[in-house]
């Protein structure tokens, strides 16, 4: 466990010492803030209409849910930039040999890099809490649905990270790793759209494989065990593939 945490700490420090890490964090904070202000303006307009006799409004459902839904789109585009360097850069610079000959197992290496990337991703989400705090300062939203939505974002991002680690472990080129990770993530994103071209059984299977279908309940403030199991299964599968890829690299 100590070796895993050491690798995780090294990876996390690497993200914060890299210009790319700060660029990703700045882009994520900027775009999230733009979505937040857009939805806030829309919610204020809806509130004024409600006060004039319109239907009731709810800050969690009418605003926060939309903001977190758009944040999931940002994850699709930005997380490949986080994972693309994890192994590709090690291979390009030649430090992968030092890592593989160190007294650590493949599982410890993969777990450490995964925890480091998840830690940086959690920091990205933490920055956005400053925007959400404004709502609690001037309004009265329910905090449990907000935390549930962030849990969904964390689980979804962890899936992309685990798959991104595997892709990065198969190439020396960071750009190729980032592009391939985006393609894999995009396929998981749109796979349910293909269901309309097939029968009901295939459509149900494709809907279950869709990573966004499982996030919808989280954005509503609902934690369903089947969604948690799905995300954890994808994470485990991605890490398993990464371990096998690293093991293959060790024996080359």
C-alpha positions as CSV (number, residue, x, y, z in Angstrom):
1,X,0.0,0.0,0.0
2,X,2.9,2.4,0.8
3,X,4.4,1.9,-2.7
4,X,1.0,2.6,-4.3
5,X,0.6,5.8,-2.3
6,X,4.1,6.9,-3.1
7,X,3.4,6.4,-6.9
8,X,0.1,8.2,-6.5
9,X,1.8,11.1,-4.7
10,X,4.4,11.4,-7.4
11,X,1.8,11.3,-10.2
12,X,-0.3,14.0,-8.4
13,X,2.7,16.3,-7.9
14,X,3.5,15.7,-11.6
15,X,0.0,17.0,-12.6
16,X,0.4,20.2,-10.6
17,X,4.0,20.8,-11.7
18,X,3.0,20.5,-15.4
19,X,1.7,23.4,-17.4
20,X,-0.8,21.0,-19.0
21,X,-2.3,20.3,-15.6
22,X,-3.0,24.0,-14.9
23,X,-4.3,24.5,-18.4
24,X,-6.8,21.6,-17.9
25,X,-7.8,23.0,-14.5
26,X,-8.2,26.5,-15.9
27,X,-10.3,25.3,-18.9
28,X,-12.5,23.2,-16.7
29,X,-13.1,26.0,-14.2
30,X,-13.7,28.6,-17.0
31,X,-16.2,26.4,-18.9
32,X,-17.9,25.2,-15.8
33,X,-18.3,28.8,-14.7
34,X,-19.8,29.7,-18.0
35,X,-22.3,26.9,-17.8
36,X,-23.1,28.0,-14.2
37,X,-23.8,31.6,-15.0
38,X,-25.9,30.6,-18.1
39,X,-28.1,28.3,-16.0
40,X,-28.2,30.8,-13.2
41,X,-29.5,33.5,-15.6
42,X,-32.1,31.0,-16.9
43,X,-33.1,30.1,-13.4
44,X,-33.5,33.7,-12.3
45,X,-35.7,34.2,-15.4
46,X,-37.8,31.2,-14.5
47,X,-38.1,32.4,-10.9
48,X,-39.4,35.8,-12.0
49,X,-42.0,34.0,-14.2
50,X,-43.0,31.8,-11.3
51,X,-43.5,34.8,-9.1
52,X,-45.7,36.3,-11.8
53,X,-48.0,33.2,-11.8
54,X,-45.9,30.6,-13.6
55,X,-45.2,27.1,-12.5
56,X,-42.9,26.3,-9.4
57,X,-39.2,26.1,-9.9
58,X,-36.6,24.1,-8.0
59,X,-32.9,25.1,-8.0
60,X,-31.7,21.5,-7.8
61,X,-33.8,20.2,-10.8
62,X,-34.0,23.4,-12.9
63,X,-30.4,24.5,-12.5
64,X,-27.9,22.3,-10.7
65,X,-28.9,19.2,-12.6
66,X,-28.3,21.0,-15.9
67,X,-25.0,22.4,-14.8
68,X,-23.7,18.9,-13.7
69,X,-25.0,17.4,-17.0
70,X,-22.9,19.9,-18.9
71,X,-20.0,19.2,-16.7
72,X,-20.1,15.6,-17.8
73,X,-19.6,16.8,-21.3
74,X,-16.5,18.7,-20.2
75,X,-15.2,15.5,-18.7
76,X,-15.5,13.7,-22.0
77,X,-13.2,16.2,-23.7
78,X,-10.7,17.1,-20.9
79,X,-10.0,13.8,-19.1
80,X,-8.1,12.4,-22.1
81,X,-5.7,15.3,-21.6
82,X,-5.1,14.0,-18.1
83,X,-4.5,10.4,-18.9
84,X,-2.6,10.7,-22.2
85,X,0.8,11.3,-20.5
86,X,0.6,8.6,-17.7
87,X,2.4,5.9,-19.6
88,X,3.1,7.4,-23.0
89,X,5.4,10.0,-21.6
90,X,7.2,7.3,-19.5
91,X,7.8,5.3,-22.7
92,X,8.9,8.3,-24.7
93,X,11.4,9.5,-22.1
94,X,12.7,6.0,-21.3
95,X,11.8,6.1,-17.6
96,X,9.3,3.2,-18.0
97,X,12.3,0.8,-17.7
98,X,13.3,2.3,-14.3
99,X,9.7,2.0,-13.1
100,X,9.3,-1.6,-14.2
101,X,12.6,-2.6,-12.6
102,X,11.8,-1.0,-9.3
103,X,10.7,-3.2,-6.4
104,X,7.0,-2.7,-7.0
105,X,4.4,-4.9,-8.7
106,X,2.4,-4.1,-11.8
107,X,-0.8,-3.8,-9.7
108,X,0.9,-1.2,-7.4
109,X,2.1,0.8,-10.4
110,X,-1.3,0.9,-12.1
111,X,-3.2,1.6,-8.8
112,X,-0.8,4.4,-8.0
113,X,-1.2,6.1,-11.3
114,X,-4.9,5.6,-11.2
115,X,-5.2,7.2,-7.7
116,X,-3.0,10.0,-8.8
117,X,-5.1,10.8,-11.8
118,X,-8.3,10.5,-9.8
119,X,-6.9,12.8,-7.2
120,X,-6.2,15.5,-9.8
121,X,-9.7,15.0,-11.2
122,X,-11.2,15.3,-7.8
123,X,-9.3,18.6,-7.5
124,X,-10.9,19.8,-10.7
125,X,-14.3,19.0,-9.2
126,X,-13.3,20.7,-6.0
127,X,-12.7,24.0,-7.9
128,X,-16.2,24.0,-9.2
129,X,-17.6,23.8,-5.7
130,X,-16.8,27.4,-5.4
131,X,-19.5,28.2,-7.9
132,X,-22.0,25.9,-6.2
133,X,-21.2,27.5,-2.8
134,X,-22.7,30.8,-4.2
135,X,-26.1,29.1,-4.4
136,X,-25.9,28.0,-0.8
137,X,-24.8,31.5,0.2
138,X,-27.7,33.3,-1.4
139,X,-30.3,30.4,-1.7
140,X,-31.4,27.2,-0.1
141,X,-30.7,24.3,-2.4
142,X,-30.7,20.7,-1.1
143,X,-27.2,19.5,-0.5
144,X,-27.8,15.8,-0.8
145,X,-28.7,15.8,-4.5
146,X,-25.7,18.1,-5.1
147,X,-23.3,15.6,-3.5
148,X,-25.0,12.7,-5.3
149,X,-24.4,14.5,-8.6
150,X,-20.8,15.0,-7.8
151,X,-20.5,11.4,-6.8
152,X,-21.8,10.5,-10.3
153,X,-19.3,12.8,-11.9
154,X,-16.5,11.2,-9.9
155,X,-17.5,7.7,-10.8
156,X,-17.9,8.6,-14.5
157,X,-14.6,10.3,-14.6
158,X,-12.9,7.3,-12.9
159,X,-14.2,5.1,-15.7
160,X,-12.7,7.4,-18.3
161,X,-9.4,7.5,-16.4
162,X,-9.1,3.7,-16.1
163,X,-9.7,3.3,-19.8
164,X,-7.3,6.2,-20.5
165,X,-4.6,4.5,-18.5
166,X,-4.9,1.4,-20.7
167,X,-4.8,3.3,-23.9
168,X,-1.8,5.3,-22.7
169,X,0.0,2.1,-21.8
170,X,-0.2,0.9,-25.4
171,X,1.6,3.8,-27.1
172,X,4.6,6.2,-26.8
173,X,2.7,9.1,-28.4
174,X,0.7,11.3,-26.1
175,X,-1.4,12.8,-28.9
176,X,-2.3,9.3,-30.1
177,X,-3.2,8.3,-26.5
178,X,-5.4,11.3,-26.0
179,X,-7.2,10.9,-29.3
180,X,-7.8,7.2,-28.8
181,X,-9.0,7.7,-25.3
182,X,-11.5,10.3,-26.5
183,X,-12.8,7.9,-29.2
184,X,-13.3,5.1,-26.6
185,X,-15.0,7.5,-24.2
186,X,-17.2,8.9,-27.1
187,X,-18.3,5.4,-28.1
188,X,-19.4,4.7,-24.5
189,X,-21.2,8.1,-24.6
190,X,-23.2,7.5,-27.8
191,X,-23.6,3.7,-27.8
192,X,-27.2,4.0,-26.7
193,X,-28.0,6.1,-29.7
194,X,-27.4,3.1,-31.9
195,X,-30.2,1.2,-30.1
196,X,-32.9,2.6,-32.4
197,X,-31.4,0.7,-35.3
198,X,-31.7,-2.7,-33.6
199,X,-34.3,-4.8,-31.8
200,X,-35.5,-4.2,-28.2
201,X,-33.1,-6.7,-26.7
202,X,-30.0,-5.2,-28.4
203,X,-31.3,-1.7,-27.6
204,X,-31.6,-2.6,-23.9
205,X,-28.0,-3.9,-23.9
206,X,-26.6,-0.9,-25.6
207,X,-28.5,1.4,-23.2
208,X,-27.0,-0.4,-20.3
209,X,-23.5,0.0,-21.8
210,X,-24.0,3.7,-22.2
211,X,-22.1,5.7,-19.6
212,X,-24.4,8.6,-19.7
213,X,-27.6,6.5,-19.1
214,X,-26.1,5.6,-15.7
215,X,-25.3,9.2,-14.8
216,X,-28.9,10.5,-15.2
217,X,-30.2,9.2,-11.9
218,X,-27.1,10.7,-10.1
219,X,-28.0,14.1,-11.5
220,X,-31.5,13.7,-10.1
221,X,-30.1,13.0,-6.7
222,X,-30.8,9.2,-6.8
223,X,-28.1,6.6,-6.0
224,X,-29.0,3.2,-7.6
225,X,-26.7,0.3,-6.9
226,X,-26.9,-0.9,-10.5
227,X,-25.3,2.3,-11.6
228,X,-22.6,2.1,-9.0
229,X,-21.9,-1.5,-10.0
230,X,-21.7,-0.5,-13.6
231,X,-19.2,2.3,-13.0
232,X,-17.0,0.2,-10.7
233,X,-17.1,-2.7,-13.2
234,X,-15.8,-0.4,-16.0
235,X,-13.1,0.9,-13.7
236,X,-12.0,-2.6,-12.7
237,X,-12.1,-3.7,-16.4
238,X,-9.9,-0.8,-17.4
239,X,-7.4,-1.3,-14.7
240,X,-7.3,-5.1,-15.4
241,X,-6.4,-4.3,-19.1
242,X,-3.8,-1.8,-18.0
243,X,-2.2,-4.3,-15.6
244,X,-2.0,-6.9,-18.5
245,X,-0.6,-4.2,-20.8
246,X,2.1,-3.2,-18.3
247,X,2.9,-6.9,-17.6
248,X,3.4,-7.4,-21.4
249,X,5.8,-4.4,-21.4
250,X,7.8,-5.8,-18.6
251,X,8.5,-9.0,-20.5
252,X,9.4,-7.4,-23.8
